[in-house]
Amino acid sequence: HTENSRMRRDAAARGAAALCLLWFGLAAARPTVRDVKTMSEWRKLLKHHAENTGLPVIVDFYSDGCGPCRQIAPHYKRLAEEYKGRAVFAKVDVNLNHAVSSEQQVRSMPTFQMYLFGKKRTQFSGADVNQLTSVVSELVRESKLKNVEVTLDAFKAFYAEVAPDKVDDEKLLQLLVRNGKGGGPGHYALVEALKKKYAGKAPKTQPRAVEESPAAAEKPKPAKAEAASATGPSLHLASVDQLEAELGRRREAEEERRFQEASDDDEDDDVHTFPVYNATSAPAVEQLVIIGAGPAGLSAAIYAARAGLRPVVVAPPVGGQLQGKGVLVENYPGVNGTTGPDIVFDMQKQAAEFGTIFEQDLVLSVDLRSSPMTVRTNQSLIRAHSVILATGADSRWLGVPGEWDFRGSGVSACATCDGFMYTNKAVVVIGGGDTAMEDALVLARTSSAVTVVHRGESFRATKVLADRVLGHAKITVLWNSQVVAFEGSRVKVLPNGLTVELDGEGRVVEEDLAKLRVKELKARLDAAAVDTASVVDKEDLVRLLRAALREGADEAAEEHNVLRRVRVRSGGEERVLEAGGAFVAIGHDPNTNFVKGEVDMHADGYLVTAAGSTRTSVSGVFAAGDVADRVYRQAVTSAGSGAAAALDAERWLSEHGFGAGPGGLQQVEMAAP
């Protein structure tokens, strides 16, 4: 009876394991177009195909609200199907993957980038199917030509013919590996060089064996082939231990597979689709146009849409300070553990649900004095009875090396937003005005030390603020100094919470743990939830930490830059400031150039609004958010002013006969098709 029970348990276990293995095999089916959702996936994609396959990588930077993006999407997928196995096609949603689109400085949609052998070969914007087809065809041709392999046997046979004295297996193998392990353009260049040297003679080549992704390589064979396979256990004959070992191996492969094999291109096209402005079906005159899609513009859109105004939001898909915050937003009420792009995306979805229309394009010019008013973009001319200006203000930046690389990873322009992340760390503030003084004082509450770097001999700030900074025990001032560069490293966050530093090739940098103090060792082990209460010997702590760092070091994980130092020039000499964070506080520039001469504004470009209102100097035009706020400049205050602007606009439309009456909104003339 006991033996029968054991046999039944083993059979059940084998059946469950077989089902799991079948699931892993089905999951390995690769999509036609891969959705790159994180910076880590982006880097792995390019690295894998540069080092292992040699296939061209074609990338579409798109937005759901972009008309041309949706027009070319079917053609892009058709190309992906046509060149399957000969090129790799990927897509990046600029609204959801702001980190990659910002790093690549994508400014218009759609934008296509083409990579071959790890190098970007070309980039262009626009929905030009002919250009896209031509470039893909050329890259595939070049890849086929240069993606070759010279085997060791072919290399030996060649040298046996042309230079027998050089036939040395070890040296020839080293030469092949030096020109590219497994083949590729290095082998092609080697063959071409040998042709010149030996009068047209060269070793025989073969197409490079394209290395599959780890998960694809694990795809199980049919049952008959599996039973006969010498390399893997048969599902019918394997023991429970063998099946469990196989499951473990495939789980690891699944982790490696995830970044390459995300959702297919058009399977979920309707999931994140926003209503797109269509001039042929739109009213001749819109009730309300909102220029800007940050917290102010989208808050205004939600309020206006719920009032039945069917607002049109006009703004490019990339931009805005909140959308550029890749770090977690911690000071927006009701939001916890969410990034800026996620908040903006949720606002867009909410606005769309109530009837907001999106024109994701840059505004070129406006005419706010005419009736109706006009808003001109690259693709359209929109007429409207009322307009809300919510284009925000951009932080001024220094433009020094490293500033872009470490933005959101140590370099910030908002101490109120990000200062808490640098608690008990040394920080640097750059600037000499009121904003810099306020930032320094805010940071001094939580940071271990604050250094203010100012290019002048005295502060421009008000005397009260300047005196408080100069008298603060935790604040040091460097006069007549300028930042030269921001420096740091790239780190990988392990599954246990520890971080390891990476070199330029993405390899883990070996750290001399013996140099760390006992307190530092325990702090890092505590971060990994390793109990050190009973460990007193430093060598034991080092061994524990070394083991914890090895755990998961080879697994796919989040990678990001970390600021370590700020290089400063003072009095002709350079010095290095060790710092975990740096805050650039040299002012803001409101995005109002396109309305100069149309509405009243202050000397510094901020729009003038009536006291206690969002009304501007032009009837029917309202201002919301940072474009009219030089004091607070917070996402939450911008959202509040956006709601106020929508309420003001709704009231104005009603007062002028454009709003809702007893029978609802007035009918407006439809544009001719």
Buried (B, 14 or more C-beta within 10 A) or exposed (E): EEEEEEEEEEEEBBEEBBEBBEEBBEBBEBBBBBBBBBBBBBBBBBEBBBBBBBBBBBBBBBBBBBBBBBEBBEBBBEBBEEBEEBBBBBBBBBBBBBBBBBEBEBBBBBBBBBBBBBEEBEBEBEBBBEEBBEBBBBBBEBBBEBBBBBBBEBBBEBBEEBEEEEBEEEEBEEBBEEBBEBBBBBBBEBBEEBEEEBEEEBBEBEEBEBBBBBBBEBBBEEEEEBEEEEEBBBBEEBEBEBBEEBBEBBEBBBBBBEBBBBBBBEEEEEEBEBBBBEEEEBBEBBBBBBBBBBBBBBBBBBBBBBBBBBBBBBBBBBBBBBBBBBBBBEEBEEBEEBBBBBBBBEBBEBBBEBBBBBBBBBBEEBEBEEEBBBBBBEBBEBBBBBBBBBBBBBBBBBEBEBBBBBBBBBBBBBBBBBBBBBBEBBBBBBBBBBBBBBBBBBBBEBBEBBBBBBBEEEBEBEEEBBEBBEEBEBBBBBBEBBBBBBBBBBBBBBBBEBBBBBEEEEEBEEEEBEEBEBEEBBEBBEEBEBEBEEBEEBEEBBEBBEEBBEBBBEEBBEBBBBBBBBBBBEEEEEEEBEBBBBBBBBBBEBBBEBBEEBBEBEEEBBBEBEEEEBBBBBEBBBBBBBBBBBEEBBBBBBBBBBBBBBBBBBEBBEEEEBBBEEEEBEEBEEBEE
